[in-house]
Amino acid sequence: MRNKAAVVTTALTCLLTGAAASGCGAGGTADERSAEEMFDDANDAMSGLKSVRIEFTSNPAKGGTVTTRLVTDLGNRCRAKMSWSEGGSLEQIRIGDTDYVRPDRVYLQKWSGDTNVSSEQKLWTKSPVDEAKDSEQGLVSCEWPFGSFGTATKGETTRIDGRDALALIVTDKQDKGGTYTFYVATDGKPYLLRTVYKGARYRTTTSFRDFDEPLDVQAPKPAEVLDVPGLTD
């Protein structure tokens, strides 16, 4: 336990520096939580969300970039758009057990091989959700897992989207050479603001914002949905 003189010195330092010095904070003490504890608190805060906006960018070592922008209730209602740096995009709306999907013209030309597609696609296709085929079709899930893994250590502090954050660096024995950096908000709720993964085969950056903001995800109007036999319910 610190002696009385040390406590008084710390208190005066905090007052003179506007509580910006190391060791200043609620009650005049530093955050003594371990990296693992801060990581767990962040996962708990994220798991309790009702909605969030996520932007996920992957940069494979072989080149090209894929960016996914997703707004989701973390359950079964979300809207996403995937875009490729080489061209092409794919929009998706998932409501319950139904997916609505709309590729653009470039996507159809590149991925279906149909060079006869010359006009922009305004209609959506409707199909039942099939989790097993999501990855094959390039679709995303509304769910997003938040959980602890590997070994976490504290890194440097920074600011992300106007909020103070602490970097938590995580390594996993099963992923040799790969490193995750989780940036956790240190003011207000300990939300996860960004994650960065650096590995030999690719690098990904995921940003989180608009925590618990109202979610407005609606199905397309009936006139905007293409009725394809065998795809609709």
C-alpha positions as CSV (number, residue, x, y, z in Angstrom):
1,M,0.0,0.0,0.0
2,R,1.3,3.4,-0.9
3,N,2.2,5.8,2.0
4,K,0.3,9.1,2.6
5,A,3.0,11.3,0.9
6,A,2.8,9.3,-2.3
7,V,-1.0,9.6,-2.4
8,V,-0.8,13.4,-1.9
9,T,1.9,13.7,-4.6
10,T,-0.1,11.8,-7.1
11,A,-3.2,13.8,-6.4
12,L,-1.4,17.1,-6.8
13,T,0.2,15.9,-10.1
14,C,-3.2,15.0,-11.5
15,L,-4.7,18.4,-10.6
16,L,-1.8,20.3,-12.2
17,T,-1.7,18.3,-15.4
18,G,-5.5,18.0,-15.9
19,A,-5.5,14.3,-15.0
20,A,-3.4,13.5,-18.1
21,A,-0.4,12.1,-16.3
22,S,0.2,8.4,-15.8
23,G,-1.6,7.1,-12.7
24,C,-4.4,9.7,-12.9
25,G,-7.9,8.5,-13.3
26,A,-11.0,7.6,-11.3
27,G,-10.0,7.8,-7.7
28,G,-6.4,8.9,-8.7
29,T,-5.3,5.4,-9.6
30,A,-4.2,3.9,-12.9
31,D,-6.2,1.2,-14.8
32,E,-4.5,-1.9,-13.4
33,R,-6.5,-4.4,-15.4
34,S,-4.4,-6.9,-17.3
35,A,-4.5,-7.1,-21.1
36,E,-6.7,-10.3,-20.9
37,E,-9.1,-8.5,-18.6
38,M,-9.4,-5.6,-20.9
39,F,-9.9,-7.9,-23.8
40,D,-12.7,-9.8,-22.0
41,D,-14.4,-6.5,-21.1
42,A,-14.3,-5.4,-24.7
43,N,-15.8,-8.7,-25.9
44,D,-18.5,-8.4,-23.3
45,A,-19.4,-4.9,-24.4
46,M,-19.5,-5.9,-28.1
47,S,-21.5,-9.0,-27.4
48,G,-24.2,-6.9,-25.6
49,L,-24.7,-4.7,-28.7
50,K,-28.1,-4.5,-30.4
51,S,-26.6,-3.0,-33.6
52,V,-23.2,-2.0,-35.0
53,R,-21.7,-0.8,-38.3
54,I,-18.6,-2.8,-39.5
55,E,-16.1,-2.2,-42.3
56,F,-13.9,-5.1,-43.2
57,T,-11.0,-4.8,-45.7
58,S,-8.8,-7.7,-46.7
59,N,-5.5,-7.2,-48.6
60,P,-4.2,-10.6,-49.9
61,A,-0.4,-10.9,-50.5
62,K,-1.2,-11.8,-54.1
63,G,-2.8,-8.4,-54.6
64,G,-6.3,-6.9,-54.8
65,T,-8.5,-5.6,-52.1
66,V,-11.9,-6.7,-50.9
67,T,-14.0,-4.4,-48.7
68,T,-17.2,-5.3,-46.9
69,R,-19.4,-2.7,-45.3
70,L,-22.0,-4.2,-43.0
71,V,-24.7,-2.8,-40.7
72,T,-26.2,-5.5,-38.5
73,D,-28.2,-6.4,-35.5
74,L,-25.7,-9.2,-34.9
75,G,-28.6,-11.7,-35.2
76,N,-30.6,-12.2,-38.4
77,R,-31.1,-8.7,-39.9
78,C,-28.4,-6.9,-41.8
79,R,-27.4,-5.2,-45.0
80,A,-24.0,-5.5,-46.6
81,K,-22.0,-4.4,-49.7
82,M,-18.9,-6.2,-50.9
83,S,-16.6,-4.3,-53.3
84,W,-13.5,-5.5,-55.1
85,S,-10.6,-3.2,-56.1
86,E,-10.5,-4.8,-59.5
87,G,-14.1,-3.8,-60.0
88,G,-17.4,-5.2,-59.2
89,S,-19.7,-5.1,-56.1
90,L,-22.4,-7.3,-54.5
91,E,-25.2,-6.1,-52.3
92,Q,-27.0,-8.2,-49.8
93,I,-29.9,-7.8,-47.5
94,R,-30.7,-10.6,-45.0
95,I,-33.9,-10.6,-43.1
96,G,-34.6,-13.7,-41.0
97,D,-34.3,-16.7,-43.3
98,T,-34.3,-14.8,-46.6
99,D,-31.5,-13.3,-48.6
100,Y,-31.9,-10.6,-51.2
101,V,-28.8,-10.2,-53.4
102,R,-28.0,-7.7,-56.1
103,P,-24.7,-7.9,-58.1
104,D,-23.6,-5.0,-60.3
105,R,-22.8,-5.3,-64.0
106,V,-19.0,-5.6,-63.5
107,Y,-19.5,-8.3,-60.9
108,L,-21.6,-10.4,-63.3
109,Q,-19.2,-9.9,-66.1
110,K,-16.1,-10.9,-64.0
111,W,-17.6,-13.7,-62.0
112,S,-20.2,-15.3,-64.2
113,G,-18.2,-14.9,-67.4
114,D,-21.3,-13.4,-69.1
115,T,-19.8,-10.6,-71.2
116,N,-23.3,-9.9,-72.7
117,V,-24.4,-8.2,-69.5
118,S,-24.3,-4.5,-70.5
119,S,-26.7,-2.7,-68.3
120,E,-26.7,-2.0,-64.6
121,Q,-28.6,-4.4,-62.4
122,K,-31.6,-2.8,-60.6
123,L,-33.4,-6.0,-59.5
124,W,-32.7,-8.2,-56.5
125,T,-32.9,-12.0,-56.4
126,K,-34.5,-13.6,-53.5
127,S,-33.5,-17.0,-51.9
128,P,-33.6,-18.9,-48.6
129,V,-30.6,-18.4,-46.3
130,D,-28.2,-21.3,-46.7
131,E,-25.3,-20.9,-44.2
132,A,-23.4,-23.8,-45.7
133,K,-23.1,-22.0,-49.1
134,D,-22.6,-18.4,-47.8
135,S,-18.8,-18.4,-48.3
136,E,-19.1,-20.0,-51.7
137,Q,-21.5,-17.3,-52.8
138,G,-19.6,-14.5,-51.2
139,L,-22.4,-13.7,-48.8
140,V,-21.9,-12.6,-45.2
141,S,-23.6,-13.6,-41.9
142,C,-25.4,-11.0,-39.7
143,E,-23.7,-12.6,-36.7
144,W,-20.2,-11.5,-35.7
145,P,-18.3,-13.5,-33.0
146,F,-16.6,-11.7,-30.2
147,G,-14.4,-14.0,-28.1
148,S,-11.0,-14.2,-26.4
149,F,-8.2,-16.3,-27.9
150,G,-4.4,-16.4,-27.8
151,T,-2.2,-14.3,-25.5
152,A,-2.8,-10.6,-25.2
153,T,-0.3,-7.9,-24.2
154,K,-0.7,-4.1,-23.8
155,G,0.5,-1.9,-26.6
156,E,0.5,1.9,-27.1
157,T,-2.4,4.3,-26.8
158,T,-3.8,6.1,-29.8
159,R,-7.0,7.9,-31.0
160,I,-9.5,6.3,-33.3
161,D,-12.6,8.2,-34.6
162,G,-12.1,10.8,-31.9
163,R,-11.9,8.3,-29.0
164,D,-8.9,7.3,-26.9
165,A,-8.0,3.6,-27.4
166,L,-5.4,1.2,-26.1
167,A,-3.8,-1.4,-28.4
168,L,-4.0,-5.0,-27.2
169,I,-1.6,-7.2,-29.2
170,V,-2.7,-10.9,-29.5
171,T,-0.7,-13.8,-30.8
172,D,-1.9,-17.3,-31.3
173,K,0.2,-20.5,-31.3
174,Q,-1.9,-21.9,-34.0
175,D,-1.2,-19.0,-36.3
176,K,2.6,-18.8,-36.5
177,G,3.7,-15.4,-37.9
178,G,0.3,-13.8,-37.6
179,T,-0.5,-11.0,-35.2
180,Y,-3.8,-9.3,-34.2
181,T,-4.0,-5.8,-32.8
182,F,-7.2,-4.9,-31.0
183,Y,-7.9,-1.2,-30.3
184,V,-10.2,-0.9,-27.3
185,A,-11.8,2.3,-26.2
186,T,-10.6,3.6,-22.9
187,D,-13.2,6.3,-22.5
188,G,-16.8,5.4,-22.0
189,K,-17.8,1.8,-22.7
190,P,-14.8,-0.4,-23.7
191,Y,-16.0,-1.0,-27.2
192,L,-13.7,-2.6,-29.8
193,L,-13.0,0.2,-32.3
194,R,-10.6,-1.5,-34.7
195,T,-8.8,-4.8,-35.3
196,V,-5.8,-5.3,-37.5
197,Y,-4.4,-8.7,-38.6
198,K,-1.0,-9.0,-40.2
199,G,-0.1,-12.4,-41.6
200,A,2.1,-13.9,-44.3
201,R,-0.8,-14.5,-46.7
202,Y,-3.0,-11.4,-46.1
203,R,-3.7,-8.4,-43.9
204,T,-7.1,-7.3,-42.7
205,T,-8.4,-4.2,-41.0
206,T,-11.9,-4.2,-39.4
207,S,-13.5,-1.0,-38.0
208,F,-16.5,-0.8,-35.7
209,R,-18.7,2.3,-35.2
210,D,-22.3,3.5,-34.7
211,F,-22.8,1.3,-31.6
212,D,-26.4,0.6,-30.8
213,E,-27.6,3.2,-33.3
214,P,-31.1,2.7,-34.8
215,L,-31.1,-0.1,-37.4
216,D,-33.1,0.5,-40.6
217,V,-32.8,-2.6,-42.8
218,Q,-35.8,-3.2,-45.0
219,A,-36.5,-5.7,-47.7
220,P,-36.6,-4.4,-51.3
221,K,-40.0,-3.4,-52.7
222,P,-41.8,-6.4,-54.5
223,A,-41.4,-4.6,-57.8
224,E,-37.6,-4.6,-57.3
225,V,-37.3,-8.4,-56.7
226,L,-36.7,-10.7,-59.6
227,D,-38.8,-13.9,-59.4
228,V,-36.5,-16.7,-60.4
229,P,-38.0,-20.2,-60.3
230,G,-36.2,-22.5,-57.8
231,L,-34.8,-19.6,-55.8
232,T,-37.8,-18.1,-54.1
233,D,-39.6,-19.7,-51.3
